[in-house]
């Protein structure tokens, strides 16, 4: 069993070592009222991009209507896919649709904000819940994001990363004026998860009627910067500058652990460590429902 990207885009395999010492966590008082004591857990499954987005829309709408449950879901992509944010307009001026078709890359719109992102090299997740105290205010949304990110970080620390590495953020967003096309991993802000100043996890949110949805993308291996090849940028020198910039501010777990190309990333372990961290962070029990759990390594291998 091994990790490989969807559609066989990554030929090598990778290794991660783990420190499973538990981390004692606590969430904000507001977050304690955000979620119920029991969450729905949907474990990893690689699916077509549009199916992934339809599932999260359904979970979000059910939560908003009062018929759903707080949910943590992990998922992958059967084919390489570019997702873009619900608020992005004139997307054909951002993404080169014809080139994506030529290379078999799907394009889907997320039900969350944010910007364009290439999937297939990542472990994706979604979190759905009620906003609780604070409602839909900007401050409340930032607090919800901070609590979720704290759980993600703790899961990654349990997987072997240094907690100190998450305390550094170099704020690479300044001076980003190469082009009007600005992919998700083309900038780092203070609210995002970076490791030693390089962006490791991208995320996007949506909030209305006191219901919250976050999408996240944890970079497992090299490849997210390849989105530059599929952006609607005509000037070669601008593409080259953007690629160079992204390579300088983006990292992934394979790079962090100095993978030797022989042994695999243990994506199962990463998923399980994050689940454990969410359980401790929000003091909840998970009920596994929805799709049957499939090993991340097995599912990605099947689609590779």
Wavefront OBJ file of the C-alpha trace (Angstrom):
o trace
v 0.000 0.000 0.000
v 1.348 3.415 -0.864
v 0.445 7.025 -1.435
v 0.411 8.271 -5.001
v -1.478 11.169 -6.512
v -4.660 10.658 -8.469
v -4.263 9.746 -12.132
v -0.726 8.570 -11.428
v 0.724 12.065 -11.551
v 3.289 11.291 -8.832
v 5.545 8.334 -9.670
v 7.464 8.212 -6.401
v 6.438 6.995 -2.955
v 7.147 8.759 0.303
v 7.914 8.159 3.979
v 6.730 9.850 7.152
v 7.771 9.038 10.725
v 5.414 9.668 13.641
v 5.404 10.729 17.281
v 2.074 9.632 18.739
v 2.391 11.313 22.148
v -1.028 12.795 22.986
v -1.471 16.562 23.105
v -3.934 18.008 25.629
v -6.081 20.631 23.918
v -8.882 23.032 24.650
v -11.104 25.087 22.367
v -12.588 28.535 22.850
v -15.712 28.861 25.058
v -17.711 29.896 21.997
v -16.654 26.793 20.103
v -17.989 24.579 22.887
v -21.449 25.830 21.946
v -20.761 25.540 18.237
v -20.960 21.776 17.915
v -22.970 19.035 19.550
v -21.347 16.380 21.731
v -21.545 13.883 18.877
v -20.278 14.470 15.343
v -20.726 12.596 12.111
v -17.446 11.266 10.694
v -17.084 10.405 7.003
v -13.715 8.778 6.445
v -11.586 9.112 3.345
v -12.859 8.174 -0.073
v -11.597 9.351 -3.474
v -14.513 10.577 -5.593
v -15.112 12.673 -8.714
v -14.689 16.379 -8.019
v -18.314 17.323 -8.639
v -19.514 14.529 -6.344
v -17.225 15.813 -3.586
v -18.676 19.301 -3.855
v -22.263 18.012 -4.040
v -21.735 16.031 -0.820
v -20.481 19.090 1.046
v -23.293 21.260 -0.306
v -25.785 18.676 0.946
v -24.142 18.464 4.387
v -24.117 22.263 4.612
v -27.751 22.657 3.537
v -28.905 19.937 5.939
v -27.060 21.624 8.791
v -28.566 24.977 7.831
v -32.085 23.528 7.766
v -31.673 21.894 11.168
v -31.779 18.312 9.884
v -28.027 17.715 9.675
v -25.205 16.951 12.085
v -21.815 18.541 12.643
v -19.546 16.625 10.291
v -15.856 16.031 9.722
v -15.186 14.525 6.287
v -11.968 13.465 4.559
v -11.827 12.965 0.815
v -9.655 12.658 -2.256
v -10.051 13.158 -5.996
v -10.419 10.412 -8.588
v -8.896 12.677 -11.232
v -6.672 15.739 -10.984
v -9.083 18.606 -10.350
v -8.940 22.380 -10.093
v -11.489 23.789 -7.661
v -12.330 27.480 -7.487
v -14.214 29.647 -5.020
v -17.927 30.399 -5.142
v -17.271 34.144 -5.336
v -14.803 34.044 -8.226
v -16.186 35.621 -11.392
v -15.118 35.335 -15.044
v -13.367 32.093 -14.187
v -12.512 31.508 -17.856
v -10.115 34.455 -17.512
v -8.409 32.704 -14.599
v -8.323 29.028 -15.625
v -7.337 27.771 -19.092
v -10.311 25.478 -19.707
v -9.040 24.108 -23.009
v -5.676 23.106 -21.595
v -7.403 21.442 -18.649
v -9.513 19.411 -21.078
v -6.427 18.472 -23.085
v -4.702 17.125 -19.954
v -7.767 15.487 -18.401
v -8.089 17.906 -15.489
v -11.584 18.447 -14.093
v -12.819 21.867 -12.963
v -15.372 22.332 -10.169
v -16.761 25.238 -8.178
v -16.581 24.949 -4.394
v -19.486 26.015 -2.156
v -16.872 27.984 -0.175
v -14.812 31.080 -0.907
v -11.123 31.235 -1.674
v -9.265 30.928 -4.939
v -8.254 28.294 -7.470
v -6.393 25.193 -6.281
v -5.088 22.032 -7.980
v -6.046 18.817 -6.176
v -4.542 15.365 -6.480
v -1.497 15.882 -4.294
v -3.414 16.553 -1.095
v -5.588 15.162 1.669
v -8.789 17.211 1.574
v -11.238 17.713 4.413
v -14.462 19.551 5.176
v -15.958 20.643 8.502
v -19.650 21.530 8.852
v -21.260 22.878 12.025
v -23.259 25.609 13.725
v -21.677 28.967 14.455
v -22.972 29.145 18.032
v -22.118 32.257 20.064
v -21.121 35.201 17.894
v -23.226 34.254 14.903
v -21.899 35.176 11.480
v -19.647 38.049 12.537
v -16.179 38.265 11.022
v -14.656 37.856 14.472
v -16.697 34.714 15.134
v -15.729 33.197 11.784
v -12.046 33.812 12.489
v -12.423 32.160 15.891
v -14.059 29.090 14.337
v -11.249 28.847 11.800
v -8.641 29.179 14.544
v -10.192 26.323 16.534
v -10.369 24.049 13.493
v -6.805 24.908 12.510
v -5.653 24.149 16.043
v -7.025 20.615 15.691
v -5.426 20.170 12.268
v -2.070 21.355 13.613
v -2.276 19.031 16.611
v -3.008 16.103 14.311
v 0.025 16.987 12.209
v 2.177 17.339 15.329
v 1.055 13.844 16.367
v 2.208 12.764 12.914
v 5.733 13.957 13.571
v 5.871 17.688 12.788
v 7.345 20.179 15.254
v 4.785 22.372 17.006
v 7.321 25.207 16.927
v 7.207 25.143 13.128
v 3.594 26.292 13.162
v 4.410 29.420 15.176
v 6.219 31.075 12.267
v 4.429 32.898 9.474
v 6.332 35.240 7.181
v 3.209 36.799 5.607
v 4.252 36.397 1.982
v 1.193 38.231 0.643
v 2.913 41.600 0.373
v 4.010 42.646 -3.094
v 2.080 39.911 -4.872
v 1.391 41.841 -8.073
v 2.793 39.568 -10.773
v -0.654 38.956 -12.237
v -4.342 39.343 -11.465
v -4.500 35.527 -11.361
v -3.689 34.618 -7.755
v -4.031 30.890 -6.906
v -4.722 29.735 -3.364
v -1.144 28.609 -2.772
v 0.310 31.756 -4.336
v 0.196 33.654 -1.054
v 0.440 33.075 2.703
v -1.594 35.041 5.243
v -1.546 35.100 9.022
v -4.784 33.117 9.343
v -3.555 30.082 7.411
v -1.575 27.022 8.435
v 2.064 27.407 7.479
v 5.115 25.468 8.593
v 8.334 27.400 9.194
v 6.755 30.201 7.192
v 5.707 28.102 4.195
v 2.076 27.352 3.431
v 1.130 23.731 4.153
v -2.681 23.833 4.368
v -5.056 25.941 2.310
v -8.588 26.605 3.519
v -11.775 28.398 2.503
v -14.996 29.115 4.387
v -18.682 29.797 3.987
v -21.073 30.987 6.667
v -24.752 31.904 6.581
v -27.742 31.448 8.885
v -25.369 30.496 11.697
v -24.044 27.521 9.718
v -20.354 27.097 8.967
v -18.473 25.138 6.287
v -14.710 24.974 5.917
v -12.822 23.252 3.132
v -9.166 22.395 3.693
v -6.330 20.981 1.588
v -3.317 19.420 3.346
v -0.395 19.143 0.948
v 0.966 15.587 0.976
v 3.425 15.783 -1.895
v 4.861 17.928 -4.651
v 2.508 19.101 -7.372
v 0.204 21.905 -6.266
v 2.430 24.466 -8.027
v 1.633 22.764 -11.349
v -1.572 24.786 -11.380
v 0.505 27.564 -12.955
v 0.534 25.539 -16.189
v -3.274 25.622 -16.318
v -3.918 29.273 -15.549
v -5.042 31.755 -18.181
v -1.726 33.614 -18.211
v -0.431 34.283 -21.706
v 3.017 35.654 -20.916
v 5.594 32.929 -20.331
v 7.786 35.112 -18.141
v 4.859 35.877 -15.810
v 4.112 32.159 -15.444
v 7.764 31.483 -14.664
v 7.849 34.231 -12.034
v 4.626 32.982 -10.436
v 5.936 29.409 -10.362
v 9.190 30.534 -8.760
v 7.263 32.507 -6.176
v 4.979 29.589 -5.311
v 7.892 27.173 -5.005
v 9.412 29.529 -2.447
v 6.351 29.829 -0.205
v 4.672 26.398 -0.426
v 5.686 23.201 1.349
v 4.316 19.664 1.662
v 4.706 16.705 3.991
v 7.020 14.869 1.615
v 9.399 17.817 1.580
v 9.138 18.328 5.334
v 10.017 14.742 6.111
v 12.734 14.599 3.444
v 11.073 11.593 1.861
v 13.467 9.282 0.055
v 11.093 8.192 -2.703
v 11.034 4.568 -1.547
v 8.635 4.359 1.384
v 5.097 5.776 1.498
v 3.490 8.629 3.336
v 1.191 6.995 5.885
v -1.929 8.926 4.909
v -4.057 6.639 7.079
v -2.096 7.701 10.131
v -2.402 11.390 9.275
v -6.169 11.051 8.923
v -6.499 9.139 12.201
v -4.281 11.584 14.103
v -6.391 14.510 12.912
v -9.593 12.688 13.893
v -8.169 12.097 17.382
v -7.137 15.756 17.629
v -10.649 16.937 16.670
v -12.138 14.611 19.272
v -9.929 16.116 21.982
v -10.165 19.694 20.735
v -13.966 19.767 20.702
v -14.540 17.042 23.320
v -16.820 15.058 21.061
v -17.416 11.460 20.084
v -17.563 10.559 16.419
v -20.230 8.420 14.804
v -18.910 7.011 11.548
v -21.631 7.356 8.941
v -22.117 8.189 5.312
v -19.716 6.483 2.961
v -17.872 3.380 4.150
v -14.374 4.110 5.373
v -11.693 3.379 2.789
v -7.984 3.566 3.460
v -6.529 6.759 1.947
v -3.572 4.775 0.652
v -5.758 2.058 -0.853
v -8.199 4.499 -2.425
v -5.520 6.694 -3.948
v -3.627 3.630 -5.138
v -6.783 2.283 -6.796
v -7.217 5.526 -8.690
v -3.523 5.823 -9.546
l 1 2 3 4 5 6 7 8 9 10 11 12 13 14 15 16 17 18 19 20 21 22 23 24 25 26 27 28 29 30 31 32 33 34 35 36 37 38 39 40 41 42 43 44 45 46 47 48 49 50 51 52 53 54 55 56 57 58 59 60 61 62 63 64 65 66 67 68 69 70 71 72 73 74 75 76 77 78 79 80 81 82 83 84 85 86 87 88 89 90 91 92 93 94 95 96 97 98 99 100 101 102 103 104 105 106 107 108 109 110 111 112 113 114 115 116 117 118 119 120 121 122 123 124 125 126 127 128 129 130 131 132 133 134 135 136 137 138 139 140 141 142 143 144 145 146 147 148 149 150 151 152 153 154 155 156 157 158 159 160 161 162 163 164 165 166 167 168 169 170 171 172 173 174 175 176 177 178 179 180 181 182 183 184 185 186 187 188 189 190 191 192 193 194 195 196 197 198 199 200 201 202 203 204 205 206 207 208 209 210 211 212 213 214 215 216 217 218 219 220 221 222 223 224 225 226 227 228 229 230 231 232 233 234 235 236 237 238 239 240 241 242 243 244 245 246 247 248 249 250 251 252 253 254 255 256 257 258 259 260 261 262 263 264 265 266 267 268 269 270 271 272 273 274 275 276 277 278 279 280 281 282 283 284 285 286 287 288 289 290 291 292 293 294 295 296 297 298 299 300 301 302 303 304
